[in-house]
Amino acid sequence: AEKFLEYNDLDSEVAQEFAKEAEIEGKIALKLALEEDKEKEGEDKTNVSVRFISWQDKKYKVKTNPQDYLDYQKLTWKAAGKHKGETLDAKEFVYKKFGGRIMNPNEAAPKIMKCLTQIDSLDKALRDWREIDHIFAGPILYAECEDGKTVDLALAAFNDKNFKLRKILAGTFKLSFLSLDIKGVVL
């Protein structure tokens, strides 16, 4: 077992990388192959090699025994782009899925899919809060004036000032801040 782990460089970091790939793809397939080391003799000459097969790249299909959905018999992918097609028999691969139904080995939803609805809902809620905040959090400076001439004077008085809110109403003169009522907003 140690020889196998060492040959394939299967330390904790690689195992963690395999786990990340399984999370992203919802399943993992590993190709097993016998490799000969020409520099060594005897038992040490042959090693079992383990290679990750990406579903994103290969779009592989798993064929099961019709009587046993967990008996994975073949792993196949077609030639596409730079990848050649290949079929692996049961003894040549390890396959595990982490989502979906047992009877559908080729349909495995990634674990991240389970929280996408919540993420989308949170995003919509944050957007709603930003819009509500934009409307209700900015008080409006209101100047109540006695006549139209005073209204013009009041607006002119604030015209060249660095008033950050940029929302000024002028009527008959009474100076105060107004804010919209938030009672109608459902939280």
Buried (B, 14 or more C-beta within 10 A) or exposed (E): EEEEEEBBEEEEEBEEEBEEBBBBBBBBBBBBEEEEEEEEEEEEEEBEEBEEBBBEEBEBBBBBEEEEBEEBEBBEBEEEEEEEEBEBEBEBBBBEBBBBEEEEBBEBBBBEEEEEEEEEEEEEEEEEEEEBEEEEEBEBBBBBBEEEEBBEBBBEEEEEEEEEEEEBEBBEBEEEEEEBEEEEEEE
